[in-house]
């Protein structure tokens, strides 16, 4: 029986003081280094304590076993990812030039993986998924939904299904290249691979999200206003009797394009 199969799945106690929080962070960073060096199966709480430069008793003060330590790493990574999503202004990013939009998103993701805990959790998810307690494929789907929302705002003419498909390809292809990048010990090669993610996404999205398309969409959105509330915040919403329909993002009402607008 492996250690993670009977883990208590949580901290023994939550640190309340700053000193305790710093000790937990030190243990998690040390655990990330140990898992990276020897793998999850060979890792032990004693190795983690030694890497953290602390007594094994200090580790057990917070964590009953290595599975609980890894679970805490999962939660920390999830918090960082969701914080990044919350801080992104989707509408503002959607209006950037395509390359700048992709660079902004890629940089935010790369910044997360500069942290040892997130880097190790991401890699382990693809090679040892059985050790995970809280992260599953739903997190990947959340990333797809997040990207699809940005793409829909950038080009409202595309259907929800089209945006979701484009986002799915973007997320899965990015994950594949990022996994290769994070597993290489060559830092220079890692950076080159990460840079190629941007090139890949720009090339893939150009026909659907190119700057010329964005320019045309923004031009239409600027001259048109909602006849109900006069808001310029509009999105395309299909066709009716051959005429373009719009939906107001502010009041939610729909209307048909008219030459009098």
N, C-alpha and C positions, 0 to 999 in steps of 0.2 A: 504494500500500500504506500503510495507516495504521500509526501507531507501535506500537499495542498488539498488532498481529498478529505482531511478531517480538520482543516483549519477553522479557527474561530471566526475568520473572515473580517476581523476588525481590530482596531487598536485596543489595548487593555484599558487605556485611559486617554482622554483627549488633553493635550497640553494647553494650559490656559495662559501661562506666562510666556513672555517672549523668549526667555532662556530655554524653556521646554520646546517651543516651536522650532527654535534653531537646532536643538539636539535631534529632533525628528527629521528635519531637513537634512542634517548631516548624515544620519543613518540611511535615509532614502537615497541620497547621492552616492554613498558608499555601496549600497546594495546595487545600484545601477552599474557601478564600476565592476563589482564582483560578477554579476549576471552577465555582463558584457565579456569579461575575461574568461570565465570558466563555464558559463551556461547555467541555466536554472537548476538542473538536476544535481550538478556537482557543488553548487553553492551551499553554504551553511551559515547559520547565524554567527558562528565563531569567526568565519572568514569576514563576514560583514562588519562585525564588531572591530576586528583588527584593522580593516580598511578605514573605518571611521575613527580609529584611534581612541576607542572607548572600551570600557569593561563590558563583558557579555551581560552583566546584570543590568546595565543601563539600557541595553537593547530590549531585554525581557521586561523592563519597566513599562515599555510601550507596546511591544509586539510579542505575542506568544510563540511565533514561528516565522519561517521565511515566507510562507504563503500569505500571512497577514501583512508582512512588509510589502510583498508584491501587490497585494490588493490596495494598499495605501498609495502605491505608485500609480496604479490604474486610476484611482480617484483624483490624484493630483494632475495627471495628464488630461483627464476629462475636464477638470476645472479650467485648465489653461486653454484648451481648445474652445470651450464654450464661452470663455471670456473673450477670446479673439473674435468669435462670431458676433458676440454682442457689441463689440467696439467698432465693427465695420458698418459704415453708413452705406447700405446697399445702393440706394438711389444715386448718391454722390459718386461712388465707384463706377457704377454702370454708365455714367456720363463721361468718364475719362476716355482718352484715346485707347484703343484696344491694347497696345503693348504696355502702356502705363497701368491700365487696369489689371492685366495679368501680373505685371511686376509687383504691384502693390499687394495683391493676394498671395503671390508666391513668397514674397519677403516676409509677410506675416506668418506664414506656415513655417518657413525656414527658421524664423526666430524662435518658434516653439521648440524645434528640434535641436537648437543650440543647447537646450537643457538636457543633461544626461538622463534624467528620469523619463522624459517624453521620448527621447531617442530610443532607449532600450525597450520601453513599452511598445512602441510602434513596431520595432523589428520582431520582438517576441510574439506579437499578435499573428504574424504571418508564418512563424516557424514552430510555435508551441502554444497554439490556441487553447489547448486543454487546461492550461494553468490559470486562465482568466476567470474571474468571478463576476465582474460587472460590465466589462466592455464586450460587445458582440457586434454583429453585422449591422445592427440598428444605428450605430454611430457612423458607419460609412454611408448609410442611407440619409442620415441627417446632413452629412457633408454634401451629398448629391442634391438634396432639397435646397440647401443654402446656395449652392452654385446655380441651380436652376432658377431660383428667385432673382438672382442678379442678371442672368441671361435674359429672362423674361422682361425685366425692366429696361434692359438695354435695347432689345428688339421686340416690342409688344406684338408685332405682326406674326411672330412665331407662336404656335400652339403650346399649351402646357406640356403636351406629350413630346414635342420636338425639343423644347428646352430641357426637359428631364433626360432625354436620350443624350443630348450634347453634354449635359452635366455629368451623366454617368460615365461617358467615355473620358471626360476630363479628369474626374476623380480617380478612376481605376488606372488610367495610364500614368497619372502623376504619382500614385501610390507605388506602382511598379518601379518607376525610375528612382523615386525617393528611397525605396527599400534597397536597391542596388547601391545608391549613394551612401546610405548610412552604414552599410555592411562593409564598405571598403575602408582599409586603414590608411590609404593614401589621401591625405587631406586635399591636395591639389586636384586629384581626380574626382573627389567627392564634390568639390565646388563646380567643376566643369559639368558634372552630371546634373546637379541642381539647376545650373544655368540653362541646360538643355530642356528642362521642363517648361520653362517660359517659351522657348522657341517652338517647342512641340505644340503648346496650347494656342499660341498666336497663329501658327500656320493652320491648325485645325479649325479654329473659330473664325478666321478671316472671312470665308464666304458667307457666314451667317451673322457675324457681329462686327464686320469691318468698319473703319472710320467713316467711309463714304455712306454706308447704310445708317450709321448713327447720326450723321449730319442731316440726312434727309428726314429722319424721324424727329429730331430735335427742331428742325425748321417748321415742320407741321405742327408740333406741339406748342411752339411759341406763338404762332399766329392764331391758333384756335383756342377758344375758351368754352367752358361748360355753359350752356344757355340757362342752366338752372341756378348756378351759384357764381358764375363768372371765374371759376378757378381755371388756371392754365395747366393744372396737373392732370393730364389725360393719358389714357392708354388705349391702344387699338383693341377692338372687341368683336372681330369678325365682320361679316358683310350681311346686309339685308337688302334684298331686291337690287343687288348689284352696287350698292353704295356702302362706303366704309362706315362702320359703327364705332363709337367711342364710349368709354366708361370713365367717369370722373373719379379720380382717386380720393377726392375730398368728400363729396356728398354721396358717391356711389351710384348716381343715376346714369342711365345710358341715353345716347342720342345718336342720330344719323348725321353724317357729314352733309352740309348744305352749301351751295354756292353763295348763300347770303351770309355765312359765318365769316 
